Structure formats: structure tokens, C-alpha cells
Amino acid sequence: MGVDASTYVFAAGEASALVPVRRHLRHTLHLPREQYSVSGYWRVGVQAWDHHAPIDPVDPD
């Protein structure tokens, strides 16, 4: 994957499934926060999941 300043990644889905995606974008590809948005819209087994809550409690930024 060629990553440069024009790269933007948007991912949405089940919150726990997106944790490895977000970690890859942050820690492997070193994308700045401005170049990606990862949003967990639901979490399996949780009613009324707050989709604004961090999807990764270990790395919440």
C-alpha cells in the first residue's frame, strides 16, 4: 500500500473488529490522526453502544 499525504482511510463497523485495523493504521503505517477515521458503530452484546467511545481501551486516542 502506498501511503502519502493524499491517503485517507475511513472504516466503520463492529467496534472490537476495528481495533486491529486502527492499530495497523497508527502503529504500522504511522498515519497521522488527520488521515484516518475508524468508528465502531456497535459492539456485539452491548445495547446502546456509544459510537463516540474509544474502540481501543488500551490506546484510546
CHARMM-style PDB file with segment names, atoms N, HN, CA, C and O in Angstrom:
ATOM      1  N   MET     1       0.844  -1.178   0.000  1.00  0.00      PROA
ATOM      2  CA  MET     1       0.000   0.000   0.000  1.00  0.00      PROA
ATOM      3  C   MET     1       0.885   1.235   0.000  1.00  0.00      PROA
ATOM      4  O   MET     1       1.745   1.383   0.868  1.00  0.00      PROA
ATOM      5  N   GLY     2       0.688   2.095  -0.937  1.00  0.00      PROA
ATOM      6  HN  GLY     2      -0.011   1.974  -1.642  1.00  0.00      PROA
ATOM      7  CA  GLY     2       1.428   3.338  -0.972  1.00  0.00      PROA
ATOM      8  C   GLY     2       0.744   4.370  -0.084  1.00  0.00      PROA
ATOM      9  O   GLY     2      -0.408   4.729  -0.328  1.00  0.00      PROA
ATOM     10  N   VAL     3       1.425   4.839   0.920  1.00  0.00      PROA
ATOM     11  HN  VAL     3       2.361   4.548   1.119  1.00  0.00      PROA
ATOM     12  CA  VAL     3       0.851   5.803   1.852  1.00  0.00      PROA
ATOM     13  C   VAL     3       1.599   7.112   1.700  1.00  0.00      PROA
ATOM     14  O   VAL     3       2.820   7.167   1.841  1.00  0.00      PROA
ATOM     15  N   ASP     4       0.842   8.177   1.408  1.00  0.00      PROA
ATOM     16  HN  ASP     4      -0.151   8.132   1.293  1.00  0.00      PROA
ATOM     17  CA  ASP     4       1.436   9.500   1.327  1.00  0.00      PROA
ATOM     18  C   ASP     4       0.437  10.503   1.887  1.00  0.00      PROA
ATOM     19  O   ASP     4      -0.564  10.108   2.484  1.00  0.00      PROA
ATOM     20  N   ALA     5       0.689  11.765   1.708  1.00  0.00      PROA
ATOM     21  HN  ALA     5       1.502  12.086   1.223  1.00  0.00      PROA
ATOM     22  CA  ALA     5      -0.160  12.804   2.296  1.00  0.00      PROA
ATOM     23  C   ALA     5      -1.574  12.813   1.726  1.00  0.00      PROA
ATOM     24  O   ALA     5      -2.475  13.382   2.341  1.00  0.00      PROA
ATOM     25  N   SER     6      -1.789  12.196   0.567  1.00  0.00      PROA
ATOM     26  HN  SER     6      -1.057  11.733   0.067  1.00  0.00      PROA
ATOM     27  CA  SER     6      -3.133  12.168  -0.016  1.00  0.00      PROA
ATOM     28  C   SER     6      -3.957  10.972   0.456  1.00  0.00      PROA
ATOM     29  O   SER     6      -5.133  10.863   0.106  1.00  0.00      PROA
ATOM     30  N   THR     7      -3.366  10.078   1.240  1.00  0.00      PROA
ATOM     31  HN  THR     7      -2.411  10.167   1.524  1.00  0.00      PROA
ATOM     32  CA  THR     7      -4.069   8.894   1.731  1.00  0.00      PROA
ATOM     33  C   THR     7      -5.051   9.281   2.826  1.00  0.00      PROA
ATOM     34  O   THR     7      -4.703  10.009   3.755  1.00  0.00      PROA
ATOM     35  N   TYR     8      -6.297   8.782   2.710  1.00  0.00      PROA
ATOM     36  HN  TYR     8      -6.580   8.190   1.955  1.00  0.00      PROA
ATOM     37  CA  TYR     8      -7.281   8.918   3.779  1.00  0.00      PROA
ATOM     38  C   TYR     8      -8.027   7.606   3.885  1.00  0.00      PROA
ATOM     39  O   TYR     8      -8.483   7.057   2.881  1.00  0.00      PROA
ATOM     40  N   VAL     9      -8.153   7.100   5.112  1.00  0.00      PROA
ATOM     41  HN  VAL     9      -7.783   7.546   5.927  1.00  0.00      PROA
ATOM     42  CA  VAL     9      -8.817   5.822   5.348  1.00  0.00      PROA
ATOM     43  C   VAL     9     -10.012   6.057   6.257  1.00  0.00      PROA
ATOM     44  O   VAL     9      -9.889   6.690   7.305  1.00  0.00      PROA
ATOM     45  N   PHE    10     -11.182   5.540   5.846  1.00  0.00      PROA
ATOM     46  HN  PHE    10     -11.282   5.025   4.994  1.00  0.00      PROA
ATOM     47  CA  PHE    10     -12.382   5.559   6.684  1.00  0.00      PROA
ATOM     48  C   PHE    10     -12.819   4.121   6.872  1.00  0.00      PROA
ATOM     49  O   PHE    10     -12.974   3.379   5.903  1.00  0.00      PROA
ATOM     50  N   ALA    11     -13.019   3.725   8.130  1.00  0.00      PROA
ATOM     51  HN  ALA    11     -12.893   4.328   8.918  1.00  0.00      PROA
ATOM     52  CA  ALA    11     -13.501   2.376   8.426  1.00  0.00      PROA
ATOM     53  C   ALA    11     -14.584   2.482   9.489  1.00  0.00      PROA
ATOM     54  O   ALA    11     -14.445   3.228  10.458  1.00  0.00      PROA
ATOM     55  N   ALA    12     -15.661   1.733   9.301  1.00  0.00      PROA
ATOM     56  HN  ALA    12     -15.775   1.127   8.513  1.00  0.00      PROA
ATOM     57  CA  ALA    12     -16.753   1.713  10.267  1.00  0.00      PROA
ATOM     58  C   ALA    12     -17.266   0.291  10.375  1.00  0.00      PROA
ATOM     59  O   ALA    12     -17.267  -0.458   9.398  1.00  0.00      PROA
ATOM     60  N   GLY    13     -17.705  -0.078  11.579  1.00  0.00      PROA
ATOM     61  HN  GLY    13     -17.704   0.530  12.373  1.00  0.00      PROA
ATOM     62  CA  GLY    13     -18.238  -1.420  11.759  1.00  0.00      PROA
ATOM     63  C   GLY    13     -18.317  -1.780  13.226  1.00  0.00      PROA
ATOM     64  O   GLY    13     -18.430  -0.903  14.082  1.00  0.00      PROA
ATOM     65  N   GLU    14     -18.259  -3.061  13.518  1.00  0.00      PROA
ATOM     66  HN  GLU    14     -18.167  -3.773  12.822  1.00  0.00      PROA
ATOM     67  CA  GLU    14     -18.306  -3.551  14.893  1.00  0.00      PROA
ATOM     68  C   GLU    14     -17.012  -3.150  15.590  1.00  0.00      PROA
ATOM     69  O   GLU    14     -15.919  -3.391  15.078  1.00  0.00      PROA
ATOM     70  N   ALA    15     -17.146  -2.538  16.756  1.00  0.00      PROA
ATOM     71  HN  ALA    15     -18.034  -2.342  17.172  1.00  0.00      PROA
ATOM     72  CA  ALA    15     -16.015  -1.878  17.425  1.00  0.00      PROA
ATOM     73  C   ALA    15     -14.811  -2.793  17.655  1.00  0.00      PROA
ATOM     74  O   ALA    15     -13.685  -2.417  17.330  1.00  0.00      PROA
ATOM     75  N   SER    16     -15.027  -3.972  18.203  1.00  0.00      PROA
ATOM     76  HN  SER    16     -15.942  -4.278  18.467  1.00  0.00      PROA
ATOM     77  CA  SER    16     -13.869  -4.824  18.515  1.00  0.00      PROA
ATOM     78  C   SER    16     -13.176  -5.336  17.258  1.00  0.00      PROA
ATOM     79  O   SER    16     -11.978  -5.618  17.289  1.00  0.00      PROA
ATOM     80  N   ALA    17     -13.902  -5.458  16.163  1.00  0.00      PROA
ATOM     81  HN  ALA    17     -14.875  -5.228  16.138  1.00  0.00      PROA
ATOM     82  CA  ALA    17     -13.289  -5.900  14.904  1.00  0.00      PROA
ATOM     83  C   ALA    17     -12.388  -4.824  14.299  1.00  0.00      PROA
ATOM     84  O   ALA    17     -11.502  -5.125  13.499  1.00  0.00      PROA
ATOM     85  N   LEU    18     -12.618  -3.581  14.684  1.00  0.00      PROA
ATOM     86  HN  LEU    18     -13.338  -3.337  15.334  1.00  0.00      PROA
ATOM     87  CA  LEU    18     -11.844  -2.475  14.112  1.00  0.00      PROA
ATOM     88  C   LEU    18     -10.558  -2.166  14.871  1.00  0.00      PROA
ATOM     89  O   LEU    18      -9.715  -1.422  14.370  1.00  0.00      PROA
ATOM     90  N   VAL    19     -10.391  -2.718  16.059  1.00  0.00      PROA
ATOM     91  HN  VAL    19     -11.075  -3.322  16.466  1.00  0.00      PROA
ATOM     92  CA  VAL    19      -9.184  -2.440  16.854  1.00  0.00      PROA
ATOM     93  C   VAL    19      -7.912  -2.785  16.073  1.00  0.00      PROA
ATOM     94  O   VAL    19      -7.010  -1.950  16.009  1.00  0.00      PROA
ATOM     95  N   PRO    20      -7.797  -3.986  15.474  1.00  0.00      PROA
ATOM     96  CA  PRO    20      -6.555  -4.270  14.733  1.00  0.00      PROA
ATOM     97  C   PRO    20      -6.368  -3.373  13.505  1.00  0.00      PROA
ATOM     98  O   PRO    20      -5.235  -3.076  13.126  1.00  0.00      PROA
ATOM     99  N   VAL    21      -7.444  -2.950  12.894  1.00  0.00      PROA
ATOM    100  HN  VAL    21      -8.364  -3.191  13.202  1.00  0.00      PROA
ATOM    101  CA  VAL    21      -7.348  -2.029  11.748  1.00  0.00      PROA
ATOM    102  C   VAL    21      -6.751  -0.708  12.204  1.00  0.00      PROA
ATOM    103  O   VAL    21      -5.823  -0.190  11.584  1.00  0.00      PROA
ATOM    104  N   ARG    22      -7.290  -0.166  13.291  1.00  0.00      PROA
ATOM    105  HN  ARG    22      -8.044  -0.587  13.795  1.00  0.00      PROA
ATOM    106  CA  ARG    22      -6.791   1.110  13.811  1.00  0.00      PROA
ATOM    107  C   ARG    22      -5.334   1.002  14.248  1.00  0.00      PROA
ATOM    108  O   ARG    22      -4.531   1.896  13.979  1.00  0.00      PROA
ATOM    109  N   ARG    23      -5.000  -0.083  14.916  1.00  0.00      PROA
ATOM    110  HN  ARG    23      -5.652  -0.809  15.135  1.00  0.00      PROA
ATOM    111  CA  ARG    23      -3.606  -0.273  15.348  1.00  0.00      PROA
ATOM    112  C   ARG    23      -2.667  -0.340  14.152  1.00  0.00      PROA
ATOM    113  O   ARG    23      -1.561   0.199  14.202  1.00  0.00      PROA
ATOM    114  N   HSD    24      -3.092  -0.993  13.082  1.00  0.00      PROA
ATOM    115  HN  HSD    24      -3.990  -1.431  13.041  1.00  0.00      PROA
ATOM    116  CA  HSD    24      -2.271  -1.087  11.871  1.00  0.00      PROA
ATOM    117  C   HSD    24      -2.055   0.310  11.264  1.00  0.00      PROA
ATOM    118  O   HSD    24      -0.934   0.662  10.896  1.00  0.00      PROA
ATOM    119  N   LEU    25      -3.114   1.087  11.164  1.00  0.00      PROA
ATOM    120  HN  LEU    25      -4.024   0.801  11.462  1.00  0.00      PROA
ATOM    121  CA  LEU    25      -3.003   2.431  10.603  1.00  0.00      PROA
ATOM    122  C   LEU    25      -2.075   3.303  11.443  1.00  0.00      PROA
ATOM    123  O   LEU    25      -1.239   4.026  10.901  1.00  0.00      PROA
ATOM    124  N   ARG    26      -2.223   3.235  12.772  1.00  0.00      PROA
ATOM    125  HN  ARG    26      -2.902   2.647  13.212  1.00  0.00      PROA
ATOM    126  CA  ARG    26      -1.427   4.071  13.682  1.00  0.00      PROA
ATOM    127  C   ARG    26       0.008   3.615  13.828  1.00  0.00      PROA
ATOM    128  O   ARG    26       0.936   4.414  13.702  1.00  0.00      PROA
ATOM    129  N   HSD    27       0.191   2.330  14.095  1.00  0.00      PROA
ATOM    130  HN  HSD    27      -0.563   1.681  14.197  1.00  0.00      PROA
ATOM    131  CA  HSD    27       1.499   1.846  14.533  1.00  0.00      PROA
ATOM    132  C   HSD    27       2.343   1.200  13.436  1.00  0.00      PROA
ATOM    133  O   HSD    27       3.571   1.205  13.519  1.00  0.00      PROA
ATOM    134  N   THR    28       1.704   0.648  12.420  1.00  0.00      PROA
ATOM    135  HN  THR    28       0.706   0.644  12.353  1.00  0.00      PROA
ATOM    136  CA  THR    28       2.469   0.043  11.329  1.00  0.00      PROA
ATOM    137  C   THR    28       2.680   1.043  10.192  1.00  0.00      PROA
ATOM    138  O   THR    28       3.796   1.221   9.702  1.00  0.00      PROA
ATOM    139  N   LEU    29       1.584   1.694   9.781  1.00  0.00      PROA
ATOM    140  HN  LEU    29       0.678   1.550  10.179  1.00  0.00      PROA
ATOM    141  CA  LEU    29       1.686   2.652   8.678  1.00  0.00      PROA
ATOM    142  C   LEU    29       2.033   4.060   9.152  1.00  0.00      PROA
ATOM    143  O   LEU    29       2.387   4.916   8.341  1.00  0.00      PROA
ATOM    144  N   HSD    30       1.935   4.307  10.466  1.00  0.00      PROA
ATOM    145  HN  HSD    30       1.647   3.611  11.125  1.00  0.00      PROA
ATOM    146  CA  HSD    30       2.252   5.615  11.057  1.00  0.00      PROA
ATOM    147  C   HSD    30       1.470   6.755  10.422  1.00  0.00      PROA
ATOM    148  O   HSD    30       2.005   7.841  10.196  1.00  0.00      PROA
ATOM    149  N   LEU    31       0.194   6.496  10.136  1.00  0.00      PROA
ATOM    150  HN  LEU    31      -0.240   5.614  10.319  1.00  0.00      PROA
ATOM    151  CA  LEU    31      -0.643   7.557   9.583  1.00  0.00      PROA
ATOM    152  C   LEU    31      -0.949   8.585  10.665  1.00  0.00      PROA
ATOM    153  O   LEU    31      -1.271   8.214  11.793  1.00  0.00      PROA
ATOM    154  N   PRO    32      -0.854   9.861  10.339  1.00  0.00      PROA
ATOM    155  CA  PRO    32      -1.273  10.886  11.292  1.00  0.00      PROA
ATOM    156  C   PRO    32      -2.790  10.802  11.500  1.00  0.00      PROA
ATOM    157  O   PRO    32      -3.517  10.363  10.609  1.00  0.00      PROA
ATOM    158  N   ARG    33      -3.252  11.211  12.645  1.00  0.00      PROA
ATOM    159  HN  ARG    33      -2.662  11.567  13.370  1.00  0.00      PROA
ATOM    160  CA  ARG    33      -4.674  11.141  13.003  1.00  0.00      PROA
ATOM    161  C   ARG    33      -5.564  11.813  11.962  1.00  0.00      PROA
ATOM    162  O   ARG    33      -6.703  11.390  11.766  1.00  0.00      PROA
ATOM    163  N   GLU    34      -5.077  12.826  11.309  1.00  0.00      PROA
ATOM    164  HN  GLU    34      -4.152  13.169  11.469  1.00  0.00      PROA
ATOM    165  CA  GLU    34      -5.857  13.548  10.298  1.00  0.00      PROA
ATOM    166  C   GLU    34      -6.125  12.716   9.048  1.00  0.00      PROA
ATOM    167  O   GLU    34      -6.968  13.085   8.230  1.00  0.00      PROA
ATOM    168  N   GLN    35      -5.416  11.596   8.892  1.00  0.00      PROA
ATOM    169  HN  GLN    35      -4.731  11.297   9.556  1.00  0.00      PROA
ATOM    170  CA  GLN    35      -5.537  10.805   7.669  1.00  0.00      PROA
ATOM    171  C   GLN    35      -6.357   9.539   7.830  1.00  0.00      PROA
ATOM    172  O   GLN    35      -6.395   8.711   6.920  1.00  0.00      PROA
ATOM    173  N   TYR    36      -7.014   9.371   8.968  1.00  0.00      PROA
ATOM    174  HN  TYR    36      -6.983  10.044   9.707  1.00  0.00      PROA
ATOM    175  CA  TYR    36      -7.889   8.206   9.099  1.00  0.00      PROA
ATOM    176  C   TYR    36      -9.005   8.483  10.094  1.00  0.00      PROA
ATOM    177  O   TYR    36      -8.884   9.317  10.991  1.00  0.00      PROA
ATOM    178  N   SER    37     -10.089   7.754   9.901  1.00  0.00      PROA
ATOM    179  HN  SER    37     -10.187   7.077   9.172  1.00  0.00      PROA
ATOM    180  CA  SER    37     -11.216   7.781  10.827  1.00  0.00      PROA
ATOM    181  C   SER    37     -11.701   6.350  10.974  1.00  0.00      PROA
ATOM    182  O   SER    37     -12.074   5.713   9.988  1.00  0.00      PROA
ATOM    183  N   VAL    38     -11.697   5.844  12.193  1.00  0.00      PROA
ATOM    184  HN  VAL    38     -11.395   6.362  12.994  1.00  0.00      PROA
ATOM    185  CA  VAL    38     -12.154   4.484  12.476  1.00  0.00      PROA
ATOM    186  C   VAL    38     -13.243   4.602  13.536  1.00  0.00      PROA
ATOM    187  O   VAL    38     -12.999   5.094  14.637  1.00  0.00      PROA
ATOM    188  N   SER    39     -14.439   4.149  13.195  1.00  0.00      PROA
ATOM    189  HN  SER    39     -14.637   3.749  12.300  1.00  0.00      PROA
ATOM    190  CA  SER    39     -15.572   4.331  14.093  1.00  0.00      PROA
ATOM    191  C   SER    39     -16.308   3.020  14.316  1.00  0.00      PROA
ATOM    192  O   SER    39     -16.786   2.396  13.369  1.00  0.00      PROA
ATOM    193  N   GLY    40     -16.394   2.613  15.565  1.00  0.00      PROA
ATOM    194  HN  GLY    40     -16.006   3.120  16.334  1.00  0.00      PROA
ATOM    195  CA  GLY    40     -17.154   1.421  15.934  1.00  0.00      PROA
ATOM    196  C   GLY    40     -18.596   1.806  16.199  1.00  0.00      PROA
ATOM    197  O   GLY    40     -18.899   2.400  17.234  1.00  0.00      PROA
ATOM    198  N   TYR    41     -19.487   1.478  15.282  1.00  0.00      PROA
ATOM    199  HN  TYR    41     -19.241   0.996  14.441  1.00  0.00      PROA
ATOM    200  CA  TYR    41     -20.880   1.892  15.412  1.00  0.00      PROA
ATOM    201  C   TYR    41     -21.687   0.979  16.318  1.00  0.00      PROA
ATOM    202  O   TYR    41     -22.761   1.365  16.779  1.00  0.00      PROA
ATOM    203  N   TRP    42     -21.204  -0.198  16.577  1.00  0.00      PROA
ATOM    204  HN  TRP    42     -20.331  -0.511  16.203  1.00  0.00      PROA
ATOM    205  CA  TRP    42     -21.865  -1.097  17.511  1.00  0.00      PROA
ATOM    206  C   TRP    42     -20.832  -2.030  18.106  1.00  0.00      PROA
ATOM    207  O   TRP    42     -19.728  -2.169  17.579  1.00  0.00      PROA
ATOM    208  N   ARG    43     -21.196  -2.674  19.211  1.00  0.00      PROA
ATOM    209  HN  ARG    43     -22.093  -2.561  19.639  1.00  0.00      PROA
ATOM    210  CA  ARG    43     -20.341  -3.676  19.836  1.00  0.00      PROA
ATOM    211  C   ARG    43     -21.227  -4.872  20.146  1.00  0.00      PROA
ATOM    212  O   ARG    43     -22.290  -4.728  20.749  1.00  0.00      PROA
ATOM    213  N   VAL    44     -20.789  -6.037  19.736  1.00  0.00      PROA
ATOM    214  HN  VAL    44     -19.925  -6.154  19.246  1.00  0.00      PROA
ATOM    215  CA  VAL    44     -21.562  -7.257  19.943  1.00  0.00      PROA
ATOM    216  C   VAL    44     -21.914  -7.408  21.420  1.00  0.00      PROA
ATOM    217  O   VAL    44     -21.043  -7.316  22.286  1.00  0.00      PROA
ATOM    218  N   GLY    45     -23.189  -7.639  21.701  1.00  0.00      PROA
ATOM    219  HN  GLY    45     -23.896  -7.714  20.999  1.00  0.00      PROA
ATOM    220  CA  GLY    45     -23.647  -7.876  23.060  1.00  0.00      PROA
ATOM    221  C   GLY    45     -23.873  -6.640  23.900  1.00  0.00      PROA
ATOM    222  O   GLY    45     -24.199  -6.757  25.081  1.00  0.00      PROA
ATOM    223  N   VAL    46     -23.711  -5.455  23.327  1.00  0.00      PROA
ATOM    224  HN  VAL    46     -23.446  -5.360  22.368  1.00  0.00      PROA
ATOM    225  CA  VAL    46     -23.889  -4.221  24.091  1.00  0.00      PROA
ATOM    226  C   VAL    46     -25.047  -3.436  23.498  1.00  0.00      PROA
ATOM    227  O   VAL    46     -25.030  -3.079  22.321  1.00  0.00      PROA
ATOM    228  N   GLN    47     -26.044  -3.173  24.317  1.00  0.00      PROA
ATOM    229  HN  GLN    47     -26.058  -3.463  25.273  1.00  0.00      PROA
ATOM    230  CA  GLN    47     -27.151  -2.331  23.870  1.00  0.00      PROA
ATOM    231  C   GLN    47     -26.768  -0.873  24.052  1.00  0.00      PROA
ATOM    232  O   GLN    47     -26.066  -0.520  24.999  1.00  0.00      PROA
ATOM    233  N   ALA    48     -27.224  -0.041  23.154  1.00  0.00      PROA
ATOM    234  HN  ALA    48     -27.794  -0.328  22.384  1.00  0.00      PROA
ATOM    235  CA  ALA    48     -26.997   1.406  23.211  1.00  0.00      PROA
ATOM    236  C   ALA    48     -25.505   1.745  23.287  1.00  0.00      PROA
ATOM    237  O   ALA    48     -25.107   2.600  24.079  1.00  0.00      PROA
ATOM    238  N   TRP    49     -24.685   1.090  22.477  1.00  0.00      PROA
ATOM    239  HN  TRP    49     -25.009   0.396  21.834  1.00  0.00      PROA
ATOM    240  CA  TRP    49     -23.247   1.378  22.404  1.00  0.00      PROA
ATOM    241  C   TRP    49     -23.040   2.836  21.999  1.00  0.00      PROA
ATOM    242  O   TRP    49     -23.636   3.299  21.027  1.00  0.00      PROA
ATOM    243  N   ASP    50     -22.212   3.549  22.728  1.00  0.00      PROA
ATOM    244  HN  ASP    50     -21.728   3.173  23.518  1.00  0.00      PROA
ATOM    245  CA  ASP    50     -21.872   4.933  22.386  1.00  0.00      PROA
ATOM    246  C   ASP    50     -20.787   4.900  21.316  1.00  0.00      PROA
ATOM    247  O   ASP    50     -19.624   4.631  21.617  1.00  0.00      PROA
ATOM    248  N   HSD    51     -21.160   5.173  20.074  1.00  0.00      PROA
ATOM    249  HN  HSD    51     -22.105   5.392  19.829  1.00  0.00      PROA
ATOM    250  CA  HSD    51     -20.184   5.077  18.987  1.00  0.00      PROA
ATOM    251  C   HSD    51     -19.108   6.161  19.062  1.00  0.00      PROA
ATOM    252  O   HSD    51     -18.183   6.167  18.251  1.00  0.00      PROA
ATOM    253  N   HSD    52     -19.219   7.064  20.013  1.00  0.00      PROA
ATOM    254  HN  HSD    52     -19.971   7.060  20.672  1.00  0.00      PROA
ATOM    255  CA  HSD    52     -18.157   8.052  20.228  1.00  0.00      PROA
ATOM    256  C   HSD    52     -17.119   7.553  21.234  1.00  0.00      PROA
ATOM    257  O   HSD    52     -16.065   8.168  21.396  1.00  0.00      PROA
ATOM    258  N   ALA    53     -17.410   6.461  21.896  1.00  0.00      PROA
ATOM    259  HN  ALA    53     -18.267   5.961  21.765  1.00  0.00      PROA
ATOM    260  CA  ALA    53     -16.474   5.892  22.862  1.00  0.00      PROA
ATOM    261  C   ALA    53     -15.250   5.328  22.134  1.00  0.00      PROA
ATOM    262  O   ALA    53     -15.373   4.868  20.999  1.00  0.00      PROA
ATOM    263  N   PRO    54     -14.086   5.354  22.760  1.00  0.00      PROA
ATOM    264  CA  PRO    54     -12.894   4.775  22.131  1.00  0.00      PROA
ATOM    265  C   PRO    54     -13.104   3.283  21.849  1.00  0.00      PROA
ATOM    266  O   PRO    54     -13.654   2.566  22.685  1.00  0.00      PROA
ATOM    267  N   ILE    55     -12.671   2.818  20.685  1.00  0.00      PROA
ATOM    268  HN  ILE    55     -12.224   3.400  20.006  1.00  0.00      PROA
ATOM    269  CA  ILE    55     -12.825   1.397  20.359  1.00  0.00      PROA
ATOM    270  C   ILE    55     -11.710   0.568  20.972  1.00  0.00      PROA
ATOM    271  O   ILE    55     -11.847  -0.646  21.116  1.00  0.00      PROA
ATOM    272  N   ASP    56     -10.609   1.211  21.332  1.00  0.00      PROA
ATOM    273  HN  ASP    56     -10.498   2.198  21.215  1.00  0.00      PROA
ATOM    274  CA  ASP    56      -9.452   0.501  21.878  1.00  0.00      PROA
ATOM    275  C   ASP    56      -9.126   1.061  23.255  1.00  0.00      PROA
ATOM    276  O   ASP    56      -8.483   2.105  23.358  1.00  0.00      PROA
ATOM    277  N   PRO    57      -9.562   0.377  24.323  1.00  0.00      PROA
ATOM    278  CA  PRO    57      -9.311   0.917  25.664  1.00  0.00      PROA
ATOM    279  C   PRO    57      -7.819   0.969  26.035  1.00  0.00      PROA
ATOM    280  O   PRO    57      -7.436   1.722  26.931  1.00  0.00      PROA
ATOM    281  N   VAL    58      -6.993   0.191  25.367  1.00  0.00      PROA
ATOM    282  HN  VAL    58      -7.305  -0.420  24.640  1.00  0.00      PROA
ATOM    283  CA  VAL    58      -5.553   0.199  25.618  1.00  0.00      PROA
ATOM    284  C   VAL    58      -4.888   1.421  25.000  1.00  0.00      PROA
ATOM    285  O   VAL    58      -3.902   1.932  25.529  1.00  0.00      PROA
ATOM    286  N   ASP    59      -5.430   1.889  23.876  1.00  0.00      PROA
ATOM    287  HN  ASP    59      -6.232   1.473  23.446  1.00  0.00      PROA
ATOM    288  CA  ASP    59      -4.865   3.009  23.117  1.00  0.00      PROA
ATOM    289  C   ASP    59      -6.020   3.920  22.669  1.00  0.00      PROA
ATOM    290  O   ASP    59      -6.368   3.935  21.488  1.00  0.00      PROA
ATOM    291  N   PRO    60      -6.617   4.682  23.607  1.00  0.00      PROA
ATOM    292  CA  PRO    60      -7.874   5.372  23.314  1.00  0.00      PROA
ATOM    293  C   PRO    60      -7.798   6.610  22.440  1.00  0.00      PROA
ATOM    294  O   PRO    60      -8.836   7.075  21.972  1.00  0.00      PROA
ATOM    295  N   ASP    61      -6.625   7.162  22.199  1.00  0.00      PROA
ATOM    296  HN  ASP    61      -5.781   6.783  22.580  1.00  0.00      PROA
ATOM    297  CA  ASP    61      -6.540   8.415  21.436  1.00  0.00      PROA
ATOM    298  C   ASP    61      -7.139   8.277  20.063  1.00  0.00      PROA
ATOM    299  OT1 ASP    61      -7.148   9.239  19.294  1.00  0.00      PROA
TER     300      ASP     61
END
